[in-house]
Structure formats: C-alpha cells, structure tokens
Amino acid sequence: MRDAARFLEDLGVDLIDINMGCPVDRITKGGAGAALMLDEELTEELVLAIVEAVEIPVTVKMRLGWDEDTINAHVLAPRLEQMGVAAVAVHGRTKQQAYTGSVNLEAIRAVVQSVKKIPVIGNGDVHTHHDAKRMLEEVGCSAVMVGRAALSDPFFFCQTSSYLRTGREPVEIGLAARLLFMHYHFSLALRYFGEEEACLLFRKVISGYSEFFGKKERWRVAMNCLESVQEYLDVVSELTPDQFPPEIRNPKLCPESLYVHLRSSSGNLLPASAVI
Ligand SMILES: Cc1cc2nc3c(=O)[nH]c(=O)nc-3n(C[C@H](O)[C@H](O)[C@H](O)COP(=O)(O)O)c2cc1C
C-alpha cells in the first residue's frame, strides 16, 4: 500500500483515502476493508508507512468497528490523528451490521469528540437534505458523506448544499433537467468507457434516474438490456414527453453541447454548479 500510495502521488492525485469501511466478506477475508479495524497495531503501522511515504494528505474511511462488542472507531481515530492522518470519515454502522439497522449518530459523535482538530466526516443514512442537517447538528461533524442517495439523485449535492447554506427548501428539479443531466452522464460514459461498457453501466444507473421519472417501470424495462447508443436514443425519444425540446428528446451525445444546454436552458431549475 505504501508503494501504491507513492505511485498515486506521482500520478498527481490530490489525496489518498484508506478504505477501512468495506464490509464485504470477499474483501475482509483478505484482511482488507473493515477487517483493518480488528488489528489496531498492524493498521497503525500500515497507515504510518503511508503517511510517511507521501506529501499529499492521507485520510481514512472507517466503520464504527467490527461488531457491537468491538466498537473502536473512537479509539483508532485519535491515534491516526497523531500519525498525521488529515481527516476521518465514519460510517455509523459496524461491519457486522453491513447495511442493516440504522446509523448510530451517538457513536459517530464519540469519534468527533475523540480527536483534537482533524475534521470528522459523518456518513450513513443521509437520504435527504434534512438528514444531512441532522447529522451535522447532532453529531457535530465537519462534513457529511453521501453514498446511496447520490446514486439515484445526482442533484442531491447541489440541493443539499443550497439548503444548508440558505435554510430554504431546495427548488424542485424538473424532469427536463434530470433527462438532460442523464444525457450528459451517458455521453461522458461513452467517451470514457466506449459504447459497450457505457451501455452496461446505464442498465444499472437507470434505476436511480427513473426513481424521479413518471414512467419509472417503462424506463427500467426499456434500458435493462441496453446494447447500443441507437437503442438509448430510441428509448429516450419514445418515453420523453412530446412537448420537450429537441436537445432532450433527440440529444446529440456530445458532452460539450449538453453542458451548454444544461447551463443555459435550466434557468432556475439547475444551478450551473450542479453540472460540475
Ligand atoms: C455501490 C456502493 C459501493 C460502495 N463502495 C465502497 C467502497 O469502495 N469503500 C467504502 O469505504 N465504502 C463503500 N461504500 C459504502 C459507502 O461509502 C457508505 O459508507 C455507505 O453506503 C453508507 O452511506 P449511505 O447511507 O449514504 O449510502 C459503497 C456503497 C455502495 C452503495
């Protein structure tokens, strides 16, 4: 991991985040993910080796501990701070809980109180902007990390940050802006992964987007076996309401042109910052 960290630093990454949160057995069986929390001494040795090997910040993402009887995030966090870790993110569940039960805000709060000055990022079950506020207020953490909510709603971040800044309920994001954003996402996926992989990816992500579309099931079924750009375009033109403009019903899948539409056609629907 030390060599990997140096390699990444040479590539120009901004920070290294060490994953001590993954509960999946395939990962923990090899001693990685949440299993790192079981052997505190070895883990500290590992983290120190990485911190000393690179100049960029090293952060750690962890769970509360392995199970209810071995909760130790509040013990590890201050020791990691002493070693020079720049921030810790804590998912308020144990490895054994995986994703069951609910997040333990009190235990994340104990981690916040255990460190002197590094930021603690609270994570788990932030599904709405109200949850984000509650996490910040009740836990006293410096930031919140959002996982699953962002998978179905890419606008979650701009809406939540606007709510946290202003205290006003965020403006609803309409279907037009959501579709346009989906085209932007698909066109970037095409550019980065190519047609085959982008289509496979979109079979998965459509279930998130379609949560907010009227004909949810039809979108899912139609995209479920997506194989080509042409099929994507056919589904979009069939399921998009007739009155929507051409850049939404028959998009040209070029990220730059969609970016322009997102910025200009959105009006108060979509702050430009949401696009980046
Ligand atoms: C599809 C998926 C992949 C994830 N991969 C990782 C990972 O590689 N490392 C990690 O620390 N957490 C991972 N997580 C966990 C999330 O970072 C987060 O801790 C967890 O989902 C709880 O936050 P949430 O309630 O906002 O989703 C993953 C979660 C999901 C849903």
The ligand as a MOL file (V3000), in Angstrom:
LIG
                    3D

  0  0  0     0  0            999 V3000
M  V30 BEGIN CTAB
M  V30 COUNTS 31 33 0 0 0
M  V30 BEGIN ATOM
M  V30 1 C -22.3870 0.6230 -4.5890 0
M  V30 2 C -21.6260 1.0040 -3.3350 0
M  V30 3 C -20.2360 0.8730 -3.3130 0
M  V30 4 C -19.5120 1.2190 -2.1720 0
M  V30 5 N -18.1410 1.1070 -2.1690 0
M  V30 6 C -17.4370 1.4940 -1.0730 0
M  V30 7 C -16.0220 1.4540 -1.0660 0
M  V30 8 O -15.3710 1.0170 -2.0220 0
M  V30 9 N -15.3690 1.8780 0.0490 0
M  V30 10 C -16.0440 2.3530 1.1480 0
M  V30 11 O -15.4080 2.7400 2.1400 0
M  V30 12 N -17.3830 2.3980 1.1660 0
M  V30 13 C -18.0850 1.9860 0.0810 0
M  V30 14 N -19.4480 2.0390 0.1020 0
M  V30 15 C -20.1260 2.4940 1.3210 0
M  V30 16 C -20.4500 3.9680 1.2600 0
M  V30 17 O -19.2850 4.7380 1.1020 0
M  V30 18 C -21.1570 4.4200 2.5320 0
M  V30 19 O -20.2910 4.2610 3.6330 0
M  V30 20 C -22.4340 3.6630 2.7960 0
M  V30 21 O -23.1810 3.4260 1.6160 0
M  V30 22 C -23.3050 4.4020 3.8210 0
M  V30 23 O -23.6540 5.6790 3.3480 0
M  V30 24 P -25.1020 5.9680 2.6900 0
M  V30 25 O -26.1220 5.5720 3.7160 0
M  V30 26 O -25.0740 7.4380 2.3870 0
M  V30 27 O -25.2000 5.1040 1.4580 0
M  V30 28 C -20.1790 1.6930 -1.0200 0
M  V30 29 C -21.5850 1.8190 -1.0560 0
M  V30 30 C -22.3080 1.4720 -2.1980 0
M  V30 31 C -23.8160 1.6170 -2.1750 0
M  V30 END ATOM
M  V30 BEGIN BOND
M  V30 1 1 1 2
M  V30 2 1 2 3
M  V30 3 2 2 30
M  V30 4 2 3 4
M  V30 5 1 4 5
M  V30 6 1 4 28
M  V30 7 2 5 6
M  V30 8 1 6 7
M  V30 9 1 6 13
M  V30 10 2 7 8
M  V30 11 1 7 9
M  V30 12 1 9 10
M  V30 13 2 10 11
M  V30 14 1 10 12
M  V30 15 2 12 13
M  V30 16 1 13 14
M  V30 17 1 14 15
M  V30 18 1 14 28
M  V30 19 1 15 16
M  V30 20 1 16 17
M  V30 21 1 16 18
M  V30 22 1 18 19
M  V30 23 1 18 20
M  V30 24 1 20 21
M  V30 25 1 20 22
M  V30 26 1 22 23
M  V30 27 1 23 24
M  V30 28 2 24 25
M  V30 29 1 24 26
M  V30 30 1 24 27
M  V30 31 2 28 29
M  V30 32 1 29 30
M  V30 33 1 30 31
M  V30 END BOND
M  V30 END CTAB
M  END
